[in-house]
Amino acid sequence: MKTNPDLSRAQWVKSSYSGNGGMNCVEWAPAFVPAGVVPVRDSKAPSGPALTFTPQAWGDFVRAVAGGEFGEV
């Protein structure tokens, strides 16, 4: 995992998996992926912290969620 990337100019995109009419939205900044990091944040707290993952770790997490490893989503 890359540490402390400068996300001040990040262009955030709402996940296509966010639902409930915008109440539970996850955003990510795709421009950082080629640099080896996937920043993710809660759209309801845009000035709050962002988590960063390697593309591999993020892909593993998304596959686990889609596969039901964490229960019903």
mmJSON file of the N, C-alpha and C atoms, coordinates in Angstrom:
{"data_MODEL":{"atom_site":{
"group_PDB":["ATOM","ATOM","ATOM","ATOM","ATOM","ATOM","ATOM","ATOM","ATOM","ATOM","ATOM","ATOM","ATOM","ATOM","ATOM","ATOM","ATOM","ATOM","ATOM","ATOM","ATOM","ATOM","ATOM","ATOM","ATOM","ATOM","ATOM","ATOM","ATOM","ATOM","ATOM","ATOM","ATOM","ATOM","ATOM","ATOM","ATOM","ATOM","ATOM","ATOM","ATOM","ATOM","ATOM","ATOM","ATOM","ATOM","ATOM","ATOM","ATOM","ATOM","ATOM","ATOM","ATOM","ATOM","ATOM","ATOM","ATOM","ATOM","ATOM","ATOM","ATOM","ATOM","ATOM","ATOM","ATOM","ATOM","ATOM","ATOM","ATOM","ATOM","ATOM","ATOM","ATOM","ATOM","ATOM","ATOM","ATOM","ATOM","ATOM","ATOM","ATOM","ATOM","ATOM","ATOM","ATOM","ATOM","ATOM","ATOM","ATOM","ATOM","ATOM","ATOM","ATOM","ATOM","ATOM","ATOM","ATOM","ATOM","ATOM","ATOM","ATOM","ATOM","ATOM","ATOM","ATOM","ATOM","ATOM","ATOM","ATOM","ATOM","ATOM","ATOM","ATOM","ATOM","ATOM","ATOM","ATOM","ATOM","ATOM","ATOM","ATOM","ATOM","ATOM","ATOM","ATOM","ATOM","ATOM","ATOM","ATOM","ATOM","ATOM","ATOM","ATOM","ATOM","ATOM","ATOM","ATOM","ATOM","ATOM","ATOM","ATOM","ATOM","ATOM","ATOM","ATOM","ATOM","ATOM","ATOM","ATOM","ATOM","ATOM","ATOM","ATOM","ATOM","ATOM","ATOM","ATOM","ATOM","ATOM","ATOM","ATOM","ATOM","ATOM","ATOM","ATOM","ATOM","ATOM","ATOM","ATOM","ATOM","ATOM","ATOM","ATOM","ATOM","ATOM","ATOM","ATOM","ATOM","ATOM","ATOM","ATOM","ATOM","ATOM","ATOM","ATOM","ATOM","ATOM","ATOM","ATOM","ATOM","ATOM","ATOM","ATOM","ATOM","ATOM","ATOM","ATOM","ATOM","ATOM","ATOM","ATOM","ATOM","ATOM","ATOM","ATOM","ATOM","ATOM","ATOM","ATOM","ATOM","ATOM","ATOM","ATOM","ATOM","ATOM","ATOM","ATOM","ATOM","ATOM"],
"id":[1,2,3,4,5,6,7,8,9,10,11,12,13,14,15,16,17,18,19,20,21,22,23,24,25,26,27,28,29,30,31,32,33,34,35,36,37,38,39,40,41,42,43,44,45,46,47,48,49,50,51,52,53,54,55,56,57,58,59,60,61,62,63,64,65,66,67,68,69,70,71,72,73,74,75,76,77,78,79,80,81,82,83,84,85,86,87,88,89,90,91,92,93,94,95,96,97,98,99,100,101,102,103,104,105,106,107,108,109,110,111,112,113,114,115,116,117,118,119,120,121,122,123,124,125,126,127,128,129,130,131,132,133,134,135,136,137,138,139,140,141,142,143,144,145,146,147,148,149,150,151,152,153,154,155,156,157,158,159,160,161,162,163,164,165,166,167,168,169,170,171,172,173,174,175,176,177,178,179,180,181,182,183,184,185,186,187,188,189,190,191,192,193,194,195,196,197,198,199,200,201,202,203,204,205,206,207,208,209,210,211,212,213,214,215,216,217,218,219],
"type_symbol":["N","C","C","N","C","C","N","C","C","N","C","C","N","C","C","N","C","C","N","C","C","N","C","C","N","C","C","N","C","C","N","C","C","N","C","C","N","C","C","N","C","C","N","C","C","N","C","C","N","C","C","N","C","C","N","C","C","N","C","C","N","C","C","N","C","C","N","C","C","N","C","C","N","C","C","N","C","C","N","C","C","N","C","C","N","C","C","N","C","C","N","C","C","N","C","C","N","C","C","N","C","C","N","C","C","N","C","C","N","C","C","N","C","C","N","C","C","N","C","C","N","C","C","N","C","C","N","C","C","N","C","C","N","C","C","N","C","C","N","C","C","N","C","C","N","C","C","N","C","C","N","C","C","N","C","C","N","C","C","N","C","C","N","C","C","N","C","C","N","C","C","N","C","C","N","C","C","N","C","C","N","C","C","N","C","C","N","C","C","N","C","C","N","C","C","N","C","C","N","C","C","N","C","C","N","C","C","N","C","C","N","C","C","N","C","C","N","C","C"],
"label_atom_id":["N","CA","C","N","CA","C","N","CA","C","N","CA","C","N","CA","C","N","CA","C","N","CA","C","N","CA","C","N","CA","C","N","CA","C","N","CA","C","N","CA","C","N","CA","C","N","CA","C","N","CA","C","N","CA","C","N","CA","C","N","CA","C","N","CA","C","N","CA","C","N","CA","C","N","CA","C","N","CA","C","N","CA","C","N","CA","C","N","CA","C","N","CA","C","N","CA","C","N","CA","C","N","CA","C","N","CA","C","N","CA","C","N","CA","C","N","CA","C","N","CA","C","N","CA","C","N","CA","C","N","CA","C","N","CA","C","N","CA","C","N","CA","C","N","CA","C","N","CA","C","N","CA","C","N","CA","C","N","CA","C","N","CA","C","N","CA","C","N","CA","C","N","CA","C","N","CA","C","N","CA","C","N","CA","C","N","CA","C","N","CA","C","N","CA","C","N","CA","C","N","CA","C","N","CA","C","N","CA","C","N","CA","C","N","CA","C","N","CA","C","N","CA","C","N","CA","C","N","CA","C","N","CA","C","N","CA","C","N","CA","C","N","CA","C","N","CA","C","N","CA","C","N","CA","C"],
"label_alt_id":[null,null,null,null,null,null,null,null,null,null,null,null,null,null,null,null,null,null,null,null,null,null,null,null,null,null,null,null,null,null,null,null,null,null,null,null,null,null,null,null,null,null,null,null,null,null,null,null,null,null,null,null,null,null,null,null,null,null,null,null,null,null,null,null,null,null,null,null,null,null,null,null,null,null,null,null,null,null,null,null,null,null,null,null,null,null,null,null,null,null,null,null,null,null,null,null,null,null,null,null,null,null,null,null,null,null,null,null,null,null,null,null,null,null,null,null,null,null,null,null,null,null,null,null,null,null,null,null,null,null,null,null,null,null,null,null,null,null,null,null,null,null,null,null,null,null,null,null,null,null,null,null,null,null,null,null,null,null,null,null,null,null,null,null,null,null,null,null,null,null,null,null,null,null,null,null,null,null,null,null,null,null,null,null,null,null,null,null,null,null,null,null,null,null,null,null,null,null,null,null,null,null,null,null,null,null,null,null,null,null,null,null,null,null,null,null,null,null,null],
"label_comp_id":["MET","MET","MET","LYS","LYS","LYS","THR","THR","THR","ASN","ASN","ASN","PRO","PRO","PRO","ASP","ASP","ASP","LEU","LEU","LEU","SER","SER","SER","ARG","ARG","ARG","ALA","ALA","ALA","GLN","GLN","GLN","TRP","TRP","TRP","VAL","VAL","VAL","LYS","LYS","LYS","SER","SER","SER","SER","SER","SER","TYR","TYR","TYR","SER","SER","SER","GLY","GLY","GLY","ASN","ASN","ASN","GLY","GLY","GLY","GLY","GLY","GLY","MET","MET","MET","ASN","ASN","ASN","CYS","CYS","CYS","VAL","VAL","VAL","GLU","GLU","GLU","TRP","TRP","TRP","ALA","ALA","ALA","PRO","PRO","PRO","ALA","ALA","ALA","PHE","PHE","PHE","VAL","VAL","VAL","PRO","PRO","PRO","ALA","ALA","ALA","GLY","GLY","GLY","VAL","VAL","VAL","VAL","VAL","VAL","PRO","PRO","PRO","VAL","VAL","VAL","ARG","ARG","ARG","ASP","ASP","ASP","SER","SER","SER","LYS","LYS","LYS","ALA","ALA","ALA","PRO","PRO","PRO","SER","SER","SER","GLY","GLY","GLY","PRO","PRO","PRO","ALA","ALA","ALA","LEU","LEU","LEU","THR","THR","THR","PHE","PHE","PHE","THR","THR","THR","PRO","PRO","PRO","GLN","GLN","GLN","ALA","ALA","ALA","TRP","TRP","TRP","GLY","GLY","GLY","ASP","ASP","ASP","PHE","PHE","PHE","VAL","VAL","VAL","ARG","ARG","ARG","ALA","ALA","ALA","VAL","VAL","VAL","ALA","ALA","ALA","GLY","GLY","GLY","GLY","GLY","GLY","GLU","GLU","GLU","PHE","PHE","PHE","GLY","GLY","GLY","GLU","GLU","GLU","VAL","VAL","VAL"],
"label_asym_id":["A","A","A","A","A","A","A","A","A","A","A","A","A","A","A","A","A","A","A","A","A","A","A","A","A","A","A","A","A","A","A","A","A","A","A","A","A","A","A","A","A","A","A","A","A","A","A","A","A","A","A","A","A","A","A","A","A","A","A","A","A","A","A","A","A","A","A","A","A","A","A","A","A","A","A","A","A","A","A","A","A","A","A","A","A","A","A","A","A","A","A","A","A","A","A","A","A","A","A","A","A","A","A","A","A","A","A","A","A","A","A","A","A","A","A","A","A","A","A","A","A","A","A","A","A","A","A","A","A","A","A","A","A","A","A","A","A","A","A","A","A","A","A","A","A","A","A","A","A","A","A","A","A","A","A","A","A","A","A","A","A","A","A","A","A","A","A","A","A","A","A","A","A","A","A","A","A","A","A","A","A","A","A","A","A","A","A","A","A","A","A","A","A","A","A","A","A","A","A","A","A","A","A","A","A","A","A","A","A","A","A","A","A","A","A","A","A","A","A"],
"label_entity_id":["1","1","1","1","1","1","1","1","1","1","1","1","1","1","1","1","1","1","1","1","1","1","1","1","1","1","1","1","1","1","1","1","1","1","1","1","1","1","1","1","1","1","1","1","1","1","1","1","1","1","1","1","1","1","1","1","1","1","1","1","1","1","1","1","1","1","1","1","1","1","1","1","1","1","1","1","1","1","1","1","1","1","1","1","1","1","1","1","1","1","1","1","1","1","1","1","1","1","1","1","1","1","1","1","1","1","1","1","1","1","1","1","1","1","1","1","1","1","1","1","1","1","1","1","1","1","1","1","1","1","1","1","1","1","1","1","1","1","1","1","1","1","1","1","1","1","1","1","1","1","1","1","1","1","1","1","1","1","1","1","1","1","1","1","1","1","1","1","1","1","1","1","1","1","1","1","1","1","1","1","1","1","1","1","1","1","1","1","1","1","1","1","1","1","1","1","1","1","1","1","1","1","1","1","1","1","1","1","1","1","1","1","1","1","1","1","1","1","1"],
"label_seq_id":[1,1,1,2,2,2,3,3,3,4,4,4,5,5,5,6,6,6,7,7,7,8,8,8,9,9,9,10,10,10,11,11,11,12,12,12,13,13,13,14,14,14,15,15,15,16,16,16,17,17,17,18,18,18,19,19,19,20,20,20,21,21,21,22,22,22,23,23,23,24,24,24,25,25,25,26,26,26,27,27,27,28,28,28,29,29,29,30,30,30,31,31,31,32,32,32,33,33,33,34,34,34,35,35,35,36,36,36,37,37,37,38,38,38,39,39,39,40,40,40,41,41,41,42,42,42,43,43,43,44,44,44,45,45,45,46,46,46,47,47,47,48,48,48,49,49,49,50,50,50,51,51,51,52,52,52,53,53,53,54,54,54,55,55,55,56,56,56,57,57,57,58,58,58,59,59,59,60,60,60,61,61,61,62,62,62,63,63,63,64,64,64,65,65,65,66,66,66,67,67,67,68,68,68,69,69,69,70,70,70,71,71,71,72,72,72,73,73,73],
"pdbx_PDB_ins_code":[null,null,null,null,null,null,null,null,null,null,null,null,null,null,null,null,null,null,null,null,null,null,null,null,null,null,null,null,null,null,null,null,null,null,null,null,null,null,null,null,null,null,null,null,null,null,null,null,null,null,null,null,null,null,null,null,null,null,null,null,null,null,null,null,null,null,null,null,null,null,null,null,null,null,null,null,null,null,null,null,null,null,null,null,null,null,null,null,null,null,null,null,null,null,null,null,null,null,null,null,null,null,null,null,null,null,null,null,null,null,null,null,null,null,null,null,null,null,null,null,null,null,null,null,null,null,null,null,null,null,null,null,null,null,null,null,null,null,null,null,null,null,null,null,null,null,null,null,null,null,null,null,null,null,null,null,null,null,null,null,null,null,null,null,null,null,null,null,null,null,null,null,null,null,null,null,null,null,null,null,null,null,null,null,null,null,null,null,null,null,null,null,null,null,null,null,null,null,null,null,null,null,null,null,null,null,null,null,null,null,null,null,null,null,null,null,null,null,null],
"Cartn_x":[0.844,0.0,0.886,0.576,1.279,0.817,1.709,1.324,1.192,0.202,-0.03,0.024,-0.726,-0.752,-1.465,-1.057,-1.706,-3.016,-4.127,-5.442,-6.167,-5.457,-6.106,-6.693,-6.17,-6.684,-7.416,-7.735,-8.392,-9.759,-10.081,-11.401,-12.151,-13.082,-13.781,-14.965,-15.177,-16.26,-17.058,-18.39,-19.241,-19.229,-19.081,-19.091,-20.424,-20.369,-21.606,-22.363,-21.734,-22.38,-23.048,-22.857,-23.507,-25.003,-25.769,-27.222,-27.982,-29.216,-30.116,-30.332,-30.423,-30.7,-29.638,-28.406,-27.32,-27.017,-27.684,-27.465,-26.207,-25.798,-24.621,-23.652,-22.957,-22.115,-20.629,-19.963,-18.514,-17.982,-16.943,-16.296,-14.862,-14.333,-12.94,-12.362,-11.044,-10.361,-9.55,-10.133,-9.499,-8.164,-7.884,-6.626,-5.402,-5.593,-4.466,-4.105,-4.988,-4.758,-3.452,-3.147,-1.874,-0.648,-0.796,0.309,0.383,-0.537,-0.478,-1.286,-2.281,-3.102,-4.56,-5.476,-6.911,-7.426,-7.633,-8.193,-9.709,-10.235,-11.668,-12.121,-13.306,-13.839,-15.354,-15.915,-17.36,-17.825,-18.754,-19.203,-19.909,-20.414,-21.086,-20.09,-18.819,-17.774,-16.584,-16.787,-15.729,-14.455,-14.559,-13.35,-12.748,-13.386,-12.88,-11.756,-11.328,-10.199,-10.562,-9.555,-9.706,-8.825,-9.319,-8.52,-7.824,-6.63,-5.929,-5.564,-5.743,-5.475,-4.597,-3.885,-3.246,-4.363,-4.168,-5.198,-5.528,-4.537,-4.768,-5.645,-5.329,-6.106,-7.542,-7.712,-9.061,-9.859,-9.227,-9.889,-10.305,-9.43,-9.751,-10.96,-10.995,-12.106,-13.418,-13.394,-14.605,-15.117,-14.208,-14.625,-15.221,-14.658,-15.188,-16.589,-16.799,-18.134,-19.119,-18.738,-19.619,-19.917,-18.965,-19.145,-19.899,-20.309,-21.104,-20.319,-19.019,-18.203,-18.501,-19.146,-19.455,-20.948,-21.698,-23.141,-23.813,-25.103,-25.866,-25.493,-25.309,-24.937,-26.155],
"Cartn_y":[-1.178,0.0,1.238,2.181,3.459,4.27,5.041,5.817,7.289,7.914,9.348,9.963,9.458,10.141,11.486,12.472,13.785,13.687,13.694,13.548,14.883,15.984,17.293,17.634,17.078,17.359,16.147,15.195,13.975,14.294,13.63,13.724,12.464,12.617,11.493,11.073,9.767,9.171,8.275,8.4,7.539,6.123,5.165,3.769,3.407,2.606,2.148,1.184,0.702,-0.212,0.518,1.836,2.592,2.622,2.443,2.359,3.197,2.809,3.473,4.946,5.285,6.664,7.645,7.211,8.1,8.145,7.321,7.357,6.601,5.598,4.808,4.823,5.926,6.071,5.997,5.194,5.09,5.77,6.573,7.236,6.76,6.789,6.434,7.384,7.454,8.372,7.545,7.243,6.336,6.806,8.108,8.599,8.105,7.664,7.218,5.75,5.001,3.567,3.291,4.015,3.747,3.978,4.792,5.042,3.982,3.0,1.893,2.058,2.951,3.154,3.386,2.861,3.087,3.814,5.135,5.87,5.703,5.512,5.286,6.124,6.742,7.555,7.453,7.933,8.012,9.343,9.312,10.547,11.496,10.97,11.819,12.602,12.244,12.922,13.24,14.095,14.343,14.965,15.641,16.202,15.256,14.11,13.109,12.298,11.278,10.477,9.609,9.265,8.32,7.112,5.955,4.741,4.534,3.99,3.684,2.211,1.616,0.202,0.037,-1.06,-1.411,-1.873,-1.777,-2.282,-3.755,-4.57,-5.986,-6.169,-5.444,-5.566,-5.081,-3.996,-3.487,-4.48,-5.039,-6.044,-7.26,-7.694,-8.84,-8.525,-7.323,-6.916,-6.877,-6.256,-6.146,-7.534,-8.43,-9.803,-10.51,-10.297,-10.928,-10.417,-9.11,-8.545,-9.114,-9.11,-9.619,-11.096,-11.824,-13.253,-13.594,-12.565,-12.781,-13.168,-12.965,-13.358,-12.555,-11.406,-10.562,-10.506,-11.434,-11.429,-10.65,-10.404,-9.699,-8.238,-7.698,-6.286,-5.481],
"Cartn_z":[0.0,0.0,0.0,-0.88,-0.907,0.296,0.853,2.027,1.696,2.269,2.196,0.804,-0.154,-1.449,-1.302,-2.084,-2.057,-2.831,-2.123,-2.734,-2.89,-2.673,-2.704,-4.073,-5.139,-6.48,-7.077,-6.244,-6.727,-7.312,-8.392,-9.003,-8.578,-7.652,-7.055,-7.908,-7.987,-8.763,-7.827,-7.889,-7.071,-7.622,-6.758,-7.165,-7.796,-8.851,-9.488,-8.575,-7.526,-6.589,-5.427,-5.329,-4.258,-4.525,-3.497,-3.679,-2.701,-2.464,-1.514,-1.841,-3.109,-3.49,-3.048,-2.952,-2.575,-1.097,-0.316,1.128,1.56,0.83,1.187,0.016,-0.159,-1.337,-1.005,-1.783,-1.724,-2.972,-2.805,-3.935,-4.038,-5.249,-5.465,-6.494,-6.562,-7.474,-8.473,-9.639,-10.598,-11.156,-11.167,-11.738,-10.969,-9.726,-8.915,-9.149,-9.784,-9.984,-10.74,-11.839,-12.522,-11.635,-10.605,-9.672,-8.581,-8.639,-7.694,-6.44,-6.45,-5.256,-5.674,-4.869,-5.074,-3.831,-3.923,-2.788,-2.75,-1.55,-1.355,-0.166,-0.297,0.812,0.858,1.94,2.143,1.554,0.605,-0.041,0.926,2.031,3.009,3.862,3.786,4.563,3.656,2.638,1.669,2.247,3.366,3.969,5.01,5.177,6.113,5.508,6.19,5.711,4.509,3.768,2.657,2.962,2.643,2.75,1.416,1.449,0.202,0.177,-0.989,-1.204,-2.432,-2.491,-3.75,-4.679,-5.987,-6.889,-6.635,-6.317,-6.034,-4.794,-3.722,-2.485,-2.693,-3.43,-3.683,-4.523,-5.549,-6.376,-5.562,-4.667,-3.803,-2.924,-2.365,-1.514,-2.304,-3.476,-4.297,-4.683,-5.055,-5.396,-4.185,-3.015,-1.8,-1.489,-1.629,-1.396,-2.408,-3.684,-4.734,-4.545,-3.972,-3.739,-2.468,-1.714,-0.508,0.734,0.721,1.879,3.143,3.007,4.153,4.432,3.896,4.072,2.957,3.143,2.124,2.104,0.908,0.744,0.392],
"occupancy":[1.0,1.0,1.0,1.0,1.0,1.0,1.0,1.0,1.0,1.0,1.0,1.0,1.0,1.0,1.0,1.0,1.0,1.0,1.0,1.0,1.0,1.0,1.0,1.0,1.0,1.0,1.0,1.0,1.0,1.0,1.0,1.0,1.0,1.0,1.0,1.0,1.0,1.0,1.0,1.0,1.0,1.0,1.0,1.0,1.0,1.0,1.0,1.0,1.0,1.0,1.0,1.0,1.0,1.0,1.0,1.0,1.0,1.0,1.0,1.0,1.0,1.0,1.0,1.0,1.0,1.0,1.0,1.0,1.0,1.0,1.0,1.0,1.0,1.0,1.0,1.0,1.0,1.0,1.0,1.0,1.0,1.0,1.0,1.0,1.0,1.0,1.0,1.0,1.0,1.0,1.0,1.0,1.0,1.0,1.0,1.0,1.0,1.0,1.0,1.0,1.0,1.0,1.0,1.0,1.0,1.0,1.0,1.0,1.0,1.0,1.0,1.0,1.0,1.0,1.0,1.0,1.0,1.0,1.0,1.0,1.0,1.0,1.0,1.0,1.0,1.0,1.0,1.0,1.0,1.0,1.0,1.0,1.0,1.0,1.0,1.0,1.0,1.0,1.0,1.0,1.0,1.0,1.0,1.0,1.0,1.0,1.0,1.0,1.0,1.0,1.0,1.0,1.0,1.0,1.0,1.0,1.0,1.0,1.0,1.0,1.0,1.0,1.0,1.0,1.0,1.0,1.0,1.0,1.0,1.0,1.0,1.0,1.0,1.0,1.0,1.0,1.0,1.0,1.0,1.0,1.0,1.0,1.0,1.0,1.0,1.0,1.0,1.0,1.0,1.0,1.0,1.0,1.0,1.0,1.0,1.0,1.0,1.0,1.0,1.0,1.0,1.0,1.0,1.0,1.0,1.0,1.0,1.0,1.0,1.0,1.0,1.0,1.0,1.0,1.0,1.0,1.0,1.0,1.0],
"B_iso_or_equiv":[0.0,0.0,0.0,0.0,0.0,0.0,0.0,0.0,0.0,0.0,0.0,0.0,0.0,0.0,0.0,0.0,0.0,0.0,0.0,0.0,0.0,0.0,0.0,0.0,0.0,0.0,0.0,0.0,0.0,0.0,0.0,0.0,0.0,0.0,0.0,0.0,0.0,0.0,0.0,0.0,0.0,0.0,0.0,0.0,0.0,0.0,0.0,0.0,0.0,0.0,0.0,0.0,0.0,0.0,0.0,0.0,0.0,0.0,0.0,0.0,0.0,0.0,0.0,0.0,0.0,0.0,0.0,0.0,0.0,0.0,0.0,0.0,0.0,0.0,0.0,0.0,0.0,0.0,0.0,0.0,0.0,0.0,0.0,0.0,0.0,0.0,0.0,0.0,0.0,0.0,0.0,0.0,0.0,0.0,0.0,0.0,0.0,0.0,0.0,0.0,0.0,0.0,0.0,0.0,0.0,0.0,0.0,0.0,0.0,0.0,0.0,0.0,0.0,0.0,0.0,0.0,0.0,0.0,0.0,0.0,0.0,0.0,0.0,0.0,0.0,0.0,0.0,0.0,0.0,0.0,0.0,0.0,0.0,0.0,0.0,0.0,0.0,0.0,0.0,0.0,0.0,0.0,0.0,0.0,0.0,0.0,0.0,0.0,0.0,0.0,0.0,0.0,0.0,0.0,0.0,0.0,0.0,0.0,0.0,0.0,0.0,0.0,0.0,0.0,0.0,0.0,0.0,0.0,0.0,0.0,0.0,0.0,0.0,0.0,0.0,0.0,0.0,0.0,0.0,0.0,0.0,0.0,0.0,0.0,0.0,0.0,0.0,0.0,0.0,0.0,0.0,0.0,0.0,0.0,0.0,0.0,0.0,0.0,0.0,0.0,0.0,0.0,0.0,0.0,0.0,0.0,0.0,0.0,0.0,0.0,0.0,0.0,0.0,0.0,0.0,0.0,0.0,0.0,0.0],
"pdbx_formal_charge":[null,null,null,null,null,null,null,null,null,null,null,null,null,null,null,null,null,null,null,null,null,null,null,null,null,null,null,null,null,null,null,null,null,null,null,null,null,null,null,null,null,null,null,null,null,null,null,null,null,null,null,null,null,null,null,null,null,null,null,null,null,null,null,null,null,null,null,null,null,null,null,null,null,null,null,null,null,null,null,null,null,null,null,null,null,null,null,null,null,null,null,null,null,null,null,null,null,null,null,null,null,null,null,null,null,null,null,null,null,null,null,null,null,null,null,null,null,null,null,null,null,null,null,null,null,null,null,null,null,null,null,null,null,null,null,null,null,null,null,null,null,null,null,null,null,null,null,null,null,null,null,null,null,null,null,null,null,null,null,null,null,null,null,null,null,null,null,null,null,null,null,null,null,null,null,null,null,null,null,null,null,null,null,null,null,null,null,null,null,null,null,null,null,null,null,null,null,null,null,null,null,null,null,null,null,null,null,null,null,null,null,null,null,null,null,null,null,null,null],
"auth_seq_id":[1,1,1,2,2,2,3,3,3,4,4,4,5,5,5,6,6,6,7,7,7,8,8,8,9,9,9,10,10,10,11,11,11,12,12,12,13,13,13,14,14,14,15,15,15,16,16,16,17,17,17,18,18,18,19,19,19,20,20,20,21,21,21,22,22,22,23,23,23,24,24,24,25,25,25,26,26,26,27,27,27,28,28,28,29,29,29,30,30,30,31,31,31,32,32,32,33,33,33,34,34,34,35,35,35,36,36,36,37,37,37,38,38,38,39,39,39,40,40,40,41,41,41,42,42,42,43,43,43,44,44,44,45,45,45,46,46,46,47,47,47,48,48,48,49,49,49,50,50,50,51,51,51,52,52,52,53,53,53,54,54,54,55,55,55,56,56,56,57,57,57,58,58,58,59,59,59,60,60,60,61,61,61,62,62,62,63,63,63,64,64,64,65,65,65,66,66,66,67,67,67,68,68,68,69,69,69,70,70,70,71,71,71,72,72,72,73,73,73],
"auth_comp_id":["MET","MET","MET","LYS","LYS","LYS","THR","THR","THR","ASN","ASN","ASN","PRO","PRO","PRO","ASP","ASP","ASP","LEU","LEU","LEU","SER","SER","SER","ARG","ARG","ARG","ALA","ALA","ALA","GLN","GLN","GLN","TRP","TRP","TRP","VAL","VAL","VAL","LYS","LYS","LYS","SER","SER","SER","SER","SER","SER","TYR","TYR","TYR","SER","SER","SER","GLY","GLY","GLY","ASN","ASN","ASN","GLY","GLY","GLY","GLY","GLY","GLY","MET","MET","MET","ASN","ASN","ASN","CYS","CYS","CYS","VAL","VAL","VAL","GLU","GLU","GLU","TRP","TRP","TRP","ALA","ALA","ALA","PRO","PRO","PRO","ALA","ALA","ALA","PHE","PHE","PHE","VAL","VAL","VAL","PRO","PRO","PRO","ALA","ALA","ALA","GLY","GLY","GLY","VAL","VAL","VAL","VAL","VAL","VAL","PRO","PRO","PRO","VAL","VAL","VAL","ARG","ARG","ARG","ASP","ASP","ASP","SER","SER","SER","LYS","LYS","LYS","ALA","ALA","ALA","PRO","PRO","PRO","SER","SER","SER","GLY","GLY","GLY","PRO","PRO","PRO","ALA","ALA","ALA","LEU","LEU","LEU","THR","THR","THR","PHE","PHE","PHE","THR","THR","THR","PRO","PRO","PRO","GLN","GLN","GLN","ALA","ALA","ALA","TRP","TRP","TRP","GLY","GLY","GLY","ASP","ASP","ASP","PHE","PHE","PHE","VAL","VAL","VAL","ARG","ARG","ARG","ALA","ALA","ALA","VAL","VAL","VAL","ALA","ALA","ALA","GLY","GLY","GLY","GLY","GLY","GLY","GLU","GLU","GLU","PHE","PHE","PHE","GLY","GLY","GLY","GLU","GLU","GLU","VAL","VAL","VAL"],
"auth_asym_id":["A","A","A","A","A","A","A","A","A","A","A","A","A","A","A","A","A","A","A","A","A","A","A","A","A","A","A","A","A","A","A","A","A","A","A","A","A","A","A","A","A","A","A","A","A","A","A","A","A","A","A","A","A","A","A","A","A","A","A","A","A","A","A","A","A","A","A","A","A","A","A","A","A","A","A","A","A","A","A","A","A","A","A","A","A","A","A","A","A","A","A","A","A","A","A","A","A","A","A","A","A","A","A","A","A","A","A","A","A","A","A","A","A","A","A","A","A","A","A","A","A","A","A","A","A","A","A","A","A","A","A","A","A","A","A","A","A","A","A","A","A","A","A","A","A","A","A","A","A","A","A","A","A","A","A","A","A","A","A","A","A","A","A","A","A","A","A","A","A","A","A","A","A","A","A","A","A","A","A","A","A","A","A","A","A","A","A","A","A","A","A","A","A","A","A","A","A","A","A","A","A","A","A","A","A","A","A","A","A","A","A","A","A","A","A","A","A","A","A"],
"auth_atom_id":["N","CA","C","N","CA","C","N","CA","C","N","CA","C","N","CA","C","N","CA","C","N","CA","C","N","CA","C","N","CA","C","N","CA","C","N","CA","C","N","CA","C","N","CA","C","N","CA","C","N","CA","C","N","CA","C","N","CA","C","N","CA","C","N","CA","C","N","CA","C","N","CA","C","N","CA","C","N","CA","C","N","CA","C","N","CA","C","N","CA","C","N","CA","C","N","CA","C","N","CA","C","N","CA","C","N","CA","C","N","CA","C","N","CA","C","N","CA","C","N","CA","C","N","CA","C","N","CA","C","N","CA","C","N","CA","C","N","CA","C","N","CA","C","N","CA","C","N","CA","C","N","CA","C","N","CA","C","N","CA","C","N","CA","C","N","CA","C","N","CA","C","N","CA","C","N","CA","C","N","CA","C","N","CA","C","N","CA","C","N","CA","C","N","CA","C","N","CA","C","N","CA","C","N","CA","C","N","CA","C","N","CA","C","N","CA","C","N","CA","C","N","CA","C","N","CA","C","N","CA","C","N","CA","C","N","CA","C","N","CA","C","N","CA","C","N","CA","C","N","CA","C","N","CA","C"],
"pdbx_PDB_model_num":[1,1,1,1,1,1,1,1,1,1,1,1,1,1,1,1,1,1,1,1,1,1,1,1,1,1,1,1,1,1,1,1,1,1,1,1,1,1,1,1,1,1,1,1,1,1,1,1,1,1,1,1,1,1,1,1,1,1,1,1,1,1,1,1,1,1,1,1,1,1,1,1,1,1,1,1,1,1,1,1,1,1,1,1,1,1,1,1,1,1,1,1,1,1,1,1,1,1,1,1,1,1,1,1,1,1,1,1,1,1,1,1,1,1,1,1,1,1,1,1,1,1,1,1,1,1,1,1,1,1,1,1,1,1,1,1,1,1,1,1,1,1,1,1,1,1,1,1,1,1,1,1,1,1,1,1,1,1,1,1,1,1,1,1,1,1,1,1,1,1,1,1,1,1,1,1,1,1,1,1,1,1,1,1,1,1,1,1,1,1,1,1,1,1,1,1,1,1,1,1,1,1,1,1,1,1,1,1,1,1,1,1,1,1,1,1,1,1,1]
}}}
